[in-house]
Amino acid sequence: MNLPQRFDAQLGFSRFLLRRMGDHRVMQVAGSLTFTTLLALVPLLTIALTVMSAFPVFSDYSTRFKVMLLSTLVPEFG
């Protein structure tokens, strides 16, 4: 296969891929999966924080976890 034929094959495959992605609404499905994953992380983090705060062994980790949550999720003033 020479260079122009290889380029035509890649261009044809790219067109096919983009058309197929549009037909199956890949971007909308990806956004839905992202939202669902983030929504599922909230109960997981809540349970992890509850379990960590129930045992005194994890008090240092619990404090670090709370500081990390506050510094990343709560917006700054000013």
C-alpha positions, -999 to +999 in steps of 0.1 A: +000+000+000+015+033-010+011+066+009-020+081-009-039+048-006-030+046+031-041+082+036-074+075+018-080+044+040-074+064+072-096+092+061-124+068+052-121+051+086-121+085+104-153+095+086-169+062+094-158+065+131-172+101+134-204+091+117-208+061+140-201+082+171-228+107+160-253+080+154-248+064+188-246+097+206-213+088+222-207+122+238-241+122+255-236+087+268-201+096+281-215+126+299-243+105+314-218+079+326-196+107+341-225+122+360-237+088+373-202+080+385-198+113+403-233+109+418-223+074+431-191+086+447-211+108+472-225+079+492-192+060+490-173+090+504-199+094+531-197+058+542-159+060+542-158+091+563-183+075+588-163+043+591-130+063+595-144+085+622-158+056+641-124+041+649-098+062+668-070+045+648-080+064+617-083+098+634-053+112+616-065+099+582-100+112+590-087+147+597-066+147+565-096+134+545-119+162+559-092+188+551-089+175+516-126+175+510-130+211+523-100+224+503-112+208+470-150+210+472-158+242+491-152+274+470-129+301+484-142+335+493-128+367+479 
